[in-house]
Amino acid sequence: MNDEVDLRPHLRGSLGISTRGHDTGDAQIFVDLRDNVRLDHLYTVWGEVVAGMDVVDRVLEGDVISKIEIIGAAKAKAR
């Protein structure tokens, strides 16, 4: 599986996906807690935190995610 690296920068709040090695198809999802220019063009940015970055800042190692809600553009407009 080929890596899909894009040109968007890794800014604070960016949602990124890393790989275990070139074209491995193995990945880890992460949130940039600060601007990470060293990751630009190495890992893909696939989204961004648009609200609740204060919550992201409080997440600690070992915390468990119990629920994730992805809001599409149509649903977000209805709110």
WOHU-V316897 format. One record per helix or strand of 3 or more residues. SS is the DSSP state (helix for helix, strand for strand). FROM is the first residue (numbers start at 0). TO is the last residue. If there is no record, write none. Layout:
((SS & FROM & TO) (SS & FROM & TO))
This chain:
((strand & 13 & 18) (strand & 26 & 30) (helix & 36 & 38) (strand & 43 & 47) (helix & 52 & 57) (helix & 72 & 77))
